[in-house]
Structures are given as C-alpha cells and as structure tokens.
C-alpha cells in the first residue's frame, strides 16, 4: 500500500498558460486601410493549438 502523495500531475493535465485551458484566446479584429480595431473575437490559441493543454516540451 503506497501512501498517497500530493504530487501534482503536471505532465498530464497542465493547462495552457496562454488560453488557460480554453483553447481560445481573444484576438483584436482590425479592418480597413487604417487597421482600425473594431472589436475582439475568439481565436485559435497558437500556443496549444486549440487543445487547451500546455505543451510538454
Ligand atoms: Zn492555449
């Protein structure tokens, strides 16, 4: 019977620090010649590629 430890399971379920596990990040939308920001929308998180999990490397 191994004693249960409180070691964190970081390698398995670590959330992406960029999108906080959602897989999406807010992206500013610009439009027109002046690149005027018109708002934000959810975009693909490039850090975790939308999986919401932190890269292991
Ligand atoms: Zn992410």
PDB file of the backbone (N, CA, C, O) and the ligand in Angstrom, with CONECT records:
HET     ZN  A 101       1
ATOM      1  N   UNK A   1       0.835  -1.214   0.000  1.00  0.00           N
ATOM      2  CA  UNK A   1       0.000   0.000   0.000  1.00  0.00           C
ATOM      3  C   UNK A   1       0.860   1.252   0.000  1.00  0.00           C
ATOM      4  O   UNK A   1       1.454   1.611   1.017  1.00  0.00           O
ATOM      5  N   UNK A   2       0.921   1.890  -1.113  1.00  0.00           N
ATOM      6  CA  UNK A   2       1.716   3.098  -1.218  1.00  0.00           C
ATOM      7  C   UNK A   2       0.936   4.289  -0.664  1.00  0.00           C
ATOM      8  O   UNK A   2      -0.245   4.466  -0.965  1.00  0.00           O
ATOM      9  N   UNK A   3       1.603   5.094   0.140  1.00  0.00           N
ATOM     10  CA  UNK A   3       0.928   6.281   0.679  1.00  0.00           C
ATOM     11  C   UNK A   3       0.597   7.279  -0.423  1.00  0.00           C
ATOM     12  O   UNK A   3       1.395   7.513  -1.330  1.00  0.00           O
ATOM     13  N   UNK A   4      -0.567   7.846  -0.328  1.00  0.00           N
ATOM     14  CA  UNK A   4      -0.980   8.805  -1.360  1.00  0.00           C
ATOM     15  C   UNK A   4      -0.246  10.130  -1.165  1.00  0.00           C
ATOM     16  O   UNK A   4      -0.280  10.729  -0.091  1.00  0.00           O
ATOM     17  N   UNK A   5       0.402  10.559  -2.211  1.00  0.00           N
ATOM     18  CA  UNK A   5       1.148  11.805  -2.114  1.00  0.00           C
ATOM     19  C   UNK A   5       0.363  12.940  -2.760  1.00  0.00           C
ATOM     20  O   UNK A   5      -0.619  12.721  -3.470  1.00  0.00           O
ATOM     21  N   UNK A   6       0.815  14.125  -2.499  1.00  0.00           N
ATOM     22  CA  UNK A   6       0.152  15.292  -3.079  1.00  0.00           C
ATOM     23  C   UNK A   6       0.922  15.842  -4.279  1.00  0.00           C
ATOM     24  O   UNK A   6       0.821  17.019  -4.623  1.00  0.00           O
ATOM     25  N   UNK A   7       1.673  14.974  -4.886  1.00  0.00           N
ATOM     26  CA  UNK A   7       2.435  15.417  -6.049  1.00  0.00           C
ATOM     27  C   UNK A   7       1.487  15.837  -7.168  1.00  0.00           C
ATOM     28  O   UNK A   7       0.515  15.145  -7.473  1.00  0.00           O
ATOM     29  N   UNK A   8       1.776  16.936  -7.748  1.00  0.00           N
ATOM     30  CA  UNK A   8       0.909  17.447  -8.809  1.00  0.00           C
ATOM     31  C   UNK A   8       1.089  16.637 -10.081  1.00  0.00           C
ATOM     32  O   UNK A   8       2.197  16.224 -10.423  1.00  0.00           O
ATOM     33  N   UNK A   9      -0.003  16.421 -10.764  1.00  0.00           N
ATOM     34  CA  UNK A   9       0.068  15.701 -12.028  1.00  0.00           C
ATOM     35  C   UNK A   9       0.251  16.688 -13.168  1.00  0.00           C
ATOM     36  O   UNK A   9      -0.621  16.855 -14.020  1.00  0.00           O
ATOM     37  N   UNK A  10       1.386  17.325 -13.160  1.00  0.00           N
ATOM     38  CA  UNK A  10       1.590  18.425 -14.100  1.00  0.00           C
ATOM     39  C   UNK A  10       1.758  17.938 -15.526  1.00  0.00           C
ATOM     40  O   UNK A  10       1.372  18.621 -16.474  1.00  0.00           O
ATOM     41  N   UNK A  11       2.327  16.773 -15.671  1.00  0.00           N
ATOM     42  CA  UNK A  11       2.644  16.313 -17.015  1.00  0.00           C
ATOM     43  C   UNK A  11       1.391  15.846 -17.754  1.00  0.00           C
ATOM     44  O   UNK A  11       1.404  15.702 -18.977  1.00  0.00           O
ATOM     45  N   UNK A  12       0.315  15.611 -17.014  1.00  0.00           N
ATOM     46  CA  UNK A  12      -0.870  15.057 -17.649  1.00  0.00           C
ATOM     47  C   UNK A  12      -1.899  16.130 -17.965  1.00  0.00           C
ATOM     48  O   UNK A  12      -2.406  16.211 -19.084  1.00  0.00           O
ATOM     49  N   UNK A  13      -2.200  16.947 -16.974  1.00  0.00           N
ATOM     50  CA  UNK A  13      -3.338  17.840 -17.149  1.00  0.00           C
ATOM     51  C   UNK A  13      -2.977  19.299 -16.941  1.00  0.00           C
ATOM     52  O   UNK A  13      -3.794  20.077 -16.449  1.00  0.00           O
ATOM     53  N   UNK A  14      -1.761  19.677 -17.310  1.00  0.00           N
ATOM     54  CA  UNK A  14      -1.375  21.064 -17.184  1.00  0.00           C
ATOM     55  C   UNK A  14      -2.121  21.909 -18.211  1.00  0.00           C
ATOM     56  O   UNK A  14      -2.173  21.580 -19.396  1.00  0.00           O
ATOM     57  N   UNK A  15      -2.682  22.978 -17.737  1.00  0.00           N
ATOM     58  CA  UNK A  15      -3.409  23.832 -18.663  1.00  0.00           C
ATOM     59  C   UNK A  15      -2.480  24.816 -19.350  1.00  0.00           C
ATOM     60  O   UNK A  15      -1.459  25.234 -18.804  1.00  0.00           O
ATOM     61  N   UNK A  16      -2.859  25.160 -20.535  1.00  0.00           N
ATOM     62  CA  UNK A  16      -2.090  26.124 -21.305  1.00  0.00           C
ATOM     63  C   UNK A  16      -2.124  27.478 -20.608  1.00  0.00           C
ATOM     64  O   UNK A  16      -3.207  27.978 -20.302  1.00  0.00           O
ATOM     65  N   UNK A  17      -0.968  28.084 -20.349  1.00  0.00           N
ATOM     66  CA  UNK A  17      -0.929  29.366 -19.643  1.00  0.00           C
ATOM     67  C   UNK A  17      -1.453  30.523 -20.479  1.00  0.00           C
ATOM     68  O   UNK A  17      -1.801  31.576 -19.946  1.00  0.00           O
ATOM     69  N   UNK A  18      -1.506  30.327 -21.757  1.00  0.00           N
ATOM     70  CA  UNK A  18      -1.940  31.408 -22.636  1.00  0.00           C
ATOM     71  C   UNK A  18      -3.460  31.519 -22.656  1.00  0.00           C
ATOM     72  O   UNK A  18      -4.013  32.602 -22.463  1.00  0.00           O
ATOM     73  N   UNK A  19      -4.117  30.419 -22.884  1.00  0.00           N
ATOM     74  CA  UNK A  19      -5.575  30.436 -23.003  1.00  0.00           C
ATOM     75  C   UNK A  19      -6.251  29.882 -21.757  1.00  0.00           C
ATOM     76  O   UNK A  19      -7.478  29.836 -21.683  1.00  0.00           O
ATOM     77  N   UNK A  20      -5.468  29.467 -20.794  1.00  0.00           N
ATOM     78  CA  UNK A  20      -5.991  28.959 -19.523  1.00  0.00           C
ATOM     79  C   UNK A  20      -6.883  27.747 -19.727  1.00  0.00           C
ATOM     80  O   UNK A  20      -7.877  27.558 -19.025  1.00  0.00           O
ATOM     81  N   UNK A  21      -6.515  26.944 -20.686  1.00  0.00           N
ATOM     82  CA  UNK A  21      -7.219  25.684 -20.870  1.00  0.00           C
ATOM     83  C   UNK A  21      -8.445  25.751 -21.760  1.00  0.00           C
ATOM     84  O   UNK A  21      -9.121  24.744 -21.970  1.00  0.00           O
ATOM     85  N   UNK A  22      -8.731  26.924 -22.280  1.00  0.00           N
ATOM     86  CA  UNK A  22      -9.925  27.044 -23.104  1.00  0.00           C
ATOM     87  C   UNK A  22      -9.656  26.724 -24.565  1.00  0.00           C
ATOM     88  O   UNK A  22     -10.570  26.348 -25.299  1.00  0.00           O
ATOM     89  N   UNK A  23      -8.417  26.869 -24.987  1.00  0.00           N
ATOM     90  CA  UNK A  23      -8.085  26.624 -26.377  1.00  0.00           C
ATOM     91  C   UNK A  23      -8.360  27.815 -27.275  1.00  0.00           C
ATOM     92  O   UNK A  23      -8.091  27.782 -28.475  1.00  0.00           O
ATOM     93  N   UNK A  24      -8.901  28.870 -26.677  1.00  0.00           N
ATOM     94  CA  UNK A  24      -9.186  30.066 -27.470  1.00  0.00           C
ATOM     95  C   UNK A  24      -8.621  31.288 -26.766  1.00  0.00           C
ATOM     96  O   UNK A  24      -8.543  31.337 -25.538  1.00  0.00           O
ATOM     97  N   UNK A  25      -8.235  32.254 -27.549  1.00  0.00           N
ATOM     98  CA  UNK A  25      -7.723  33.492 -26.992  1.00  0.00           C
ATOM     99  C   UNK A  25      -8.412  34.670 -27.685  1.00  0.00           C
ATOM    100  O   UNK A  25      -8.755  34.570 -28.863  1.00  0.00           O
ATOM    101  N   UNK A  26      -8.617  35.768 -26.983  1.00  0.00           N
ATOM    102  CA  UNK A  26      -9.220  36.940 -27.616  1.00  0.00           C
ATOM    103  C   UNK A  26      -8.259  37.582 -28.597  1.00  0.00           C
ATOM    104  O   UNK A  26      -7.092  37.815 -28.283  1.00  0.00           O
ATOM    105  N   UNK A  27      -8.751  37.860 -29.761  1.00  0.00           N
ATOM    106  CA  UNK A  27      -7.919  38.468 -30.795  1.00  0.00           C
ATOM    107  C   UNK A  27      -8.567  39.765 -31.240  1.00  0.00           C
ATOM    108  O   UNK A  27      -9.765  39.815 -31.515  1.00  0.00           O
ATOM    109  N   UNK A  28      -7.763  40.806 -31.305  1.00  0.00           N
ATOM    110  CA  UNK A  28      -8.275  42.089 -31.757  1.00  0.00           C
ATOM    111  C   UNK A  28      -8.490  42.068 -33.264  1.00  0.00           C
ATOM    112  O   UNK A  28      -7.596  41.710 -34.031  1.00  0.00           O
ATOM    113  N   UNK A  29      -9.676  42.452 -33.665  1.00  0.00           N
ATOM    114  CA  UNK A  29     -10.004  42.454 -35.084  1.00  0.00           C
ATOM    115  C   UNK A  29      -9.791  43.851 -35.649  1.00  0.00           C
ATOM    116  O   UNK A  29     -10.355  44.833 -35.167  1.00  0.00           O
ATOM    117  N   UNK A  30      -8.966  43.910 -36.679  1.00  0.00           N
ATOM    118  CA  UNK A  30      -8.719  45.200 -37.325  1.00  0.00           C
ATOM    119  C   UNK A  30      -9.271  45.163 -38.739  1.00  0.00           C
ATOM    120  O   UNK A  30      -9.292  44.116 -39.387  1.00  0.00           O
ATOM    121  N   UNK A  31      -9.710  46.299 -39.197  1.00  0.00           N
ATOM    122  CA  UNK A  31     -10.339  46.325 -40.508  1.00  0.00           C
ATOM    123  C   UNK A  31      -9.979  47.623 -41.236  1.00  0.00           C
ATOM    124  O   UNK A  31      -9.746  48.659 -40.613  1.00  0.00           O
ATOM    125  N   UNK A  32      -9.942  47.544 -42.533  1.00  0.00           N
ATOM    126  CA  UNK A  32      -9.755  48.745 -43.343  1.00  0.00           C
ATOM    127  C   UNK A  32      -8.306  49.125 -43.539  1.00  0.00           C
ATOM    128  O   UNK A  32      -7.394  48.488 -43.012  1.00  0.00           O
ATOM    129  N   UNK A  33      -8.118  50.167 -44.302  1.00  0.00           N
ATOM    130  CA  UNK A  33      -6.762  50.598 -44.629  1.00  0.00           C
ATOM    131  C   UNK A  33      -6.011  51.119 -43.413  1.00  0.00           C
ATOM    132  O   UNK A  33      -4.788  51.002 -43.325  1.00  0.00           O
ATOM    133  N   UNK A  34      -6.760  51.697 -42.474  1.00  0.00           N
ATOM    134  CA  UNK A  34      -6.126  52.268 -41.285  1.00  0.00           C
ATOM    135  C   UNK A  34      -5.937  51.243 -40.176  1.00  0.00           C
ATOM    136  O   UNK A  34      -5.380  51.541 -39.119  1.00  0.00           O
ATOM    137  N   UNK A  35      -6.413  50.031 -40.438  1.00  0.00           N
ATOM    138  CA  UNK A  35      -6.320  48.957 -39.442  1.00  0.00           C
ATOM    139  C   UNK A  35      -6.970  49.370 -38.123  1.00  0.00           C
ATOM    140  O   UNK A  35      -6.417  49.185 -37.039  1.00  0.00           O
ATOM    141  N   UNK A  36      -8.111  49.911 -38.258  1.00  0.00           N
ATOM    142  CA  UNK A  36      -8.833  50.358 -37.069  1.00  0.00           C
ATOM    143  C   UNK A  36      -9.399  49.154 -36.322  1.00  0.00           C
ATOM    144  O   UNK A  36     -10.083  48.316 -36.909  1.00  0.00           O
ATOM    145  N   UNK A  37      -9.113  49.075 -35.033  1.00  0.00           N
ATOM    146  CA  UNK A  37      -9.669  47.959 -34.254  1.00  0.00           C
ATOM    147  C   UNK A  37     -11.172  48.100 -34.089  1.00  0.00           C
ATOM    148  O   UNK A  37     -11.659  49.151 -33.670  1.00  0.00           O
ATOM    149  N   UNK A  38     -11.891  47.072 -34.409  1.00  0.00           N
ATOM    150  CA  UNK A  38     -13.346  47.125 -34.354  1.00  0.00           C
ATOM    151  C   UNK A  38     -13.911  46.210 -33.273  1.00  0.00           C
ATOM    152  O   UNK A  38     -15.126  46.136 -33.087  1.00  0.00           O
ATOM    153  N   UNK A  39     -13.039  45.524 -32.574  1.00  0.00           N
ATOM    154  CA  UNK A  39     -13.551  44.649 -31.534  1.00  0.00           C
ATOM    155  C   UNK A  39     -12.669  43.434 -31.359  1.00  0.00           C
ATOM    156  O   UNK A  39     -11.552  43.366 -31.870  1.00  0.00           O
ATOM    157  N   UNK A  40     -13.196  42.487 -30.630  1.00  0.00           N
ATOM    158  CA  UNK A  40     -12.427  41.274 -30.401  1.00  0.00           C
ATOM    159  C   UNK A  40     -13.280  40.053 -30.682  1.00  0.00           C
ATOM    160  O   UNK A  40     -14.507  40.083 -30.590  1.00  0.00           O
ATOM    161  N   UNK A  41     -12.605  39.005 -31.020  1.00  0.00           N
ATOM    162  CA  UNK A  41     -13.286  37.730 -31.185  1.00  0.00           C
ATOM    163  C   UNK A  41     -12.389  36.618 -30.668  1.00  0.00           C
ATOM    164  O   UNK A  41     -11.193  36.816 -30.459  1.00  0.00           O
ATOM    165  N   UNK A  42     -12.958  35.485 -30.472  1.00  0.00           N
ATOM    166  CA  UNK A  42     -12.153  34.362 -30.013  1.00  0.00           C
ATOM    167  C   UNK A  42     -11.366  33.776 -31.172  1.00  0.00           C
ATOM    168  O   UNK A  42     -11.890  33.550 -32.263  1.00  0.00           O
ATOM    169  N   UNK A  43     -10.114  33.542 -30.902  1.00  0.00           N
ATOM    170  CA  UNK A  43      -9.267  32.970 -31.933  1.00  0.00           C
ATOM    171  C   UNK A  43      -8.569  31.727 -31.424  1.00  0.00           C
ATOM    172  O   UNK A  43      -8.554  31.421 -30.232  1.00  0.00           O
ATOM    173  N   UNK A  44      -8.014  31.055 -32.347  1.00  0.00           N
ATOM    174  CA  UNK A  44      -7.288  29.825 -32.091  1.00  0.00           C
ATOM    175  C   UNK A  44      -6.036  30.102 -31.271  1.00  0.00           C
ATOM    176  O   UNK A  44      -5.234  30.959 -31.642  1.00  0.00           O
ATOM    177  N   UNK A  45      -5.859  29.405 -30.185  1.00  0.00           N
ATOM    178  CA  UNK A  45      -4.654  29.584 -29.393  1.00  0.00           C
ATOM    179  C   UNK A  45      -3.476  28.919 -30.086  1.00  0.00           C
ATOM    180  O   UNK A  45      -3.485  27.713 -30.333  1.00  0.00           O
ATOM    181  N   UNK A  46      -2.471  29.712 -30.392  1.00  0.00           N
ATOM    182  CA  UNK A  46      -1.338  29.179 -31.136  1.00  0.00           C
ATOM    183  C   UNK A  46      -0.339  28.469 -30.235  1.00  0.00           C
ATOM    184  O   UNK A  46       0.541  27.749 -30.707  1.00  0.00           O
ATOM    185  N   UNK A  47      -0.484  28.677 -28.958  1.00  0.00           N
ATOM    186  CA  UNK A  47       0.447  28.028 -28.026  1.00  0.00           C
ATOM    187  C   UNK A  47       0.137  26.544 -27.897  1.00  0.00           C
ATOM    188  O   UNK A  47       1.034  25.703 -27.954  1.00  0.00           O
ATOM    189  N   UNK A  48      -1.125  26.237 -27.726  1.00  0.00           N
ATOM    190  CA  UNK A  48      -1.501  24.833 -27.518  1.00  0.00           C
ATOM    191  C   UNK A  48      -2.258  24.289 -28.727  1.00  0.00           C
ATOM    192  O   UNK A  48      -2.708  23.143 -28.718  1.00  0.00           O
ATOM    193  N   UNK A  49      -2.395  25.103 -29.756  1.00  0.00           N
ATOM    194  CA  UNK A  49      -3.090  24.716 -30.976  1.00  0.00           C
ATOM    195  C   UNK A  49      -4.538  24.325 -30.712  1.00  0.00           C
ATOM    196  O   UNK A  49      -5.093  23.440 -31.364  1.00  0.00           O
ATOM    197  N   UNK A  50      -5.131  25.003 -29.744  1.00  0.00           N
ATOM    198  CA  UNK A  50      -6.553  24.819 -29.510  1.00  0.00           C
ATOM    199  C   UNK A  50      -6.905  23.653 -28.614  1.00  0.00           C
ATOM    200  O   UNK A  50      -8.086  23.375 -28.407  1.00  0.00           O
ATOM    201  N   UNK A  51      -5.916  22.966 -28.077  1.00  0.00           N
ATOM    202  CA  UNK A  51      -6.228  21.822 -27.243  1.00  0.00           C
ATOM    203  C   UNK A  51      -6.492  22.225 -25.792  1.00  0.00           C
ATOM    204  O   UNK A  51      -7.168  21.506 -25.057  1.00  0.00           O
ATOM    205  N   UNK A  52      -5.961  23.369 -25.387  1.00  0.00           N
ATOM    206  CA  UNK A  52      -6.139  23.803 -24.018  1.00  0.00           C
ATOM    207  C   UNK A  52      -5.141  23.201 -23.051  1.00  0.00           C
ATOM    208  O   UNK A  52      -5.164  23.502 -21.857  1.00  0.00           O
ATOM    209  N   UNK A  53      -4.277  22.363 -23.556  1.00  0.00           N
ATOM    210  CA  UNK A  53      -3.275  21.742 -22.706  1.00  0.00           C
ATOM    211  C   UNK A  53      -1.903  22.341 -23.003  1.00  0.00           C
ATOM    212  O   UNK A  53      -1.565  22.651 -24.145  1.00  0.00           O
ATOM    213  N   UNK A  54      -1.133  22.489 -21.938  1.00  0.00           N
ATOM    214  CA  UNK A  54       0.182  23.068 -22.113  1.00  0.00           C
ATOM    215  C   UNK A  54       1.098  22.110 -22.849  1.00  0.00           C
ATOM    216  O   UNK A  54       1.069  20.905 -22.601  1.00  0.00           O
ATOM    217  N   UNK A  55       1.901  22.631 -23.742  1.00  0.00           N
ATOM    218  CA  UNK A  55       2.882  21.787 -24.435  1.00  0.00           C
ATOM    219  C   UNK A  55       3.848  21.169 -23.429  1.00  0.00           C
ATOM    220  O   UNK A  55       4.222  21.805 -22.444  1.00  0.00           O
ATOM    221  N   UNK A  56       4.239  19.959 -23.676  1.00  0.00           N
ATOM    222  CA  UNK A  56       5.050  19.228 -22.711  1.00  0.00           C
ATOM    223  C   UNK A  56       6.533  19.528 -22.842  1.00  0.00           C
ATOM    224  O   UNK A  56       7.299  19.250 -21.920  1.00  0.00           O
ATOM    225  N   UNK A  57       6.944  20.075 -23.940  1.00  0.00           N
ATOM    226  CA  UNK A  57       8.366  20.328 -24.108  1.00  0.00           C
ATOM    227  C   UNK A  57       8.805  21.673 -23.580  1.00  0.00           C
ATOM    228  O   UNK A  57       9.985  22.012 -23.660  1.00  0.00           O
TER     229      UNK A  57
HETATM  230 ZN    ZN A 101      -3.665  27.594 -25.343  1.00  0.00          ZN
END
